[in-house]
Amino acid sequence: MGITLTQRAAEHIQRHLEKRGKGLGLRLGVKPSGCSGMSYHLEYVDAPDAEDQVFEQFGARVYVTSDSLPYLQGTELDYAREGLNEGFRFNNPNEKAACGCGESFTV
């Protein structure tokens, strides 16, 4: 299994890395937060950590820490623009529930 990217997500990652002028990819993780227990955390990767798992599609790389991987296994990372709103979408088959505002989830 692992993490998959849609082409839109990969293009968005690549565009922002080019604007930034450096970076290897994007790190995806989870952290305790919100009313449902966990939230997604994204950051640029300039140097990989020894425990990172790397997933690559459409020329973009996503790094996932080993402690976050069990919560993210099978997740598809998408990027969507709807009206004035845009951002990453996490299609995570492990989610059992999410809070009403969509900022946190539970597995």
N, C-alpha and C positions, 0 to 999 in steps of 0.2 A: 504494500500500500504506500503510504507516504503522503506528501503534499503535492497537489497539482495546481497549475496556474492556467487561467484562461489567457488567450492572446491579448485581450484588453489589459489585463493586470500586468502581463510581462512588458507590454509596450509602455505602460505608465511607469513602471519601475525603471526601465531603461532611460526614458525621457528625463526622469528626475535625477538619475545618476549622472547623466550627461550635463544637465544644468549645474549640478553640484560640482562637477569637475573631478570627482574621485569616488571611489567606492567599488566594492565587489558585488554587492547585492543588498538584500533586505533581510533583517532578522525578524522572525515571527516567534512570539512566545506568549505565554499566559502568565498572569500575576493575580494574586488575590485582590479583589476589588468589587465594589458595587453591591447592590442588594441581592444579587443571585450568586455571588461567590467568586467569579473569575471574570477577567476581561482580557481582551487581546492587546498585545503590546508589539509595536513595530518600531524598528530603528535601522539606520544605515549600518552596513558592515564595511569597515575599512580593513580589518584583519580578523580572520575567523578564529573562534575559540576552538580549543582541542576537542571539546565534546560536541561541537556542532555537527548536525547531519545536513547535507547539502542536497537540495532538489533543484533541478534546472529544467526549464521548458521555454521554448521560443526565445532562447538567448538570455533569459533572466534567471538569476539565482536567488533562492530563498534558503536562508540558514535557520535551522530550528535547534534549540538547545535540547539536550537529551532529557532534561526534567520536564520540558513542555511537550515533547513528542507524544506521550501516551494520550494527552488531552486533544491533540491535533491530528492524530493518525486518520488519514482519509479525507482531510479537509481540502476543499477547492477554494483557492483565493481568486476572487473576481474583482473587477473594477467597474463601477456603474456610475452613470450620470443621469439623474432624473430631475428635470426642471433646474432649480438652483442648487440642488444637493448633488454632491459627488463624493465618492470614496470607495474604499475597499469593502468588499462583502466577503464574509466567511461562511461558506457552505460546509458546516461541520456536522458530520453524521453522529458525533458523540454528544452533541447538545441534547439535554433532556428538557431544559426550560431556559427561557431568557426573560430578563426584566422588561417591563413595559416600555422603557425608553430605549431599549436595545443596546445599552452600554455594557451589560454583563450577562453571564450565562452560568449554567450549572451542568455538570455531567453526571 
